């Protein structure tokens, strides 16, 4: 198994964990932890999808990263 494959699995688990924890109200969608799980998960999936030439998947995860980053900025601005 390549590093890209390992990162793909880790990213998939992180995004599913974020979704599951949010669905069962263990993490709020406006929490830093939720957004960081999404950010790192999508980033790892970008690495995997580029390595495998799956560019539509790269695109969707790039948007996911942009959404997570903008949410983290919003959370940071709210706290300051």
N, C-alpha and C positions, 0 to 999 in steps of 0.2 A: 504494500500500500504506500503510495507516494504521500509527501507532505501535503500537497494540494487536496488529496482525498481525505486525509485526517482532518485538515482544517474545514473541509466541507461537512464532514460529520459533526464536528464540534459546533460549527455555525448553525447547522440544522437543529441540533439539540438546544442551543441557546435560544433560537427564535421560537421553537416549540415550548420551551420552558417559560419564556416571557408571555406567550399567548395563554398557556395553561394557568400560570400564576395569576394573570390578569382576569381570566375567565372565572376563576374561583375566588376572586377578590382578595388574593394574598399580596398582590402588587397593584398599585394604581397606575394607570397609563401616564399620569403626569409625574411619576417618581423617577429619580435619577437611575435607580437600579433597573427599572423596566426599559428605559431608553438606552442604557449602556448594554444590556443584553441584546437588544435589537441592533444597535450600532455594531457591536463586535460580531454578532452572528451574521449580519448581512455583509460585513467586511470580509469575513472568512469565506462566505459563499461566493463573493466576487472573485477571490483568488481561485477558488475551485472552478468556477464557471469559465474564467479566462483560460485556465490551464486546459480545459476540455473543449474550448471553442464554442461554448454555449452562450452566445452573445445576447439573446433575448433575456436569459436568466441574469446575465451581467447587468443589463439595463434595469430590470426590476429591482435588483438588489442595490444598485446605485441610487435609485429613487428612495429606497428604504433607508439608506445611509443619510441622504439629504434630509429626509423627514426627521430622523432621529437626531441629527445634529441641530436642526432648527428647533426642535422641541427642547433639547438640552440648553440651548442659548436662551430660550424663553423661560425655562425653569431657573436658570442662573440670573437672569434679569429680575425675575419676580422676587428672588431671595435677597437681592442687593438693594 
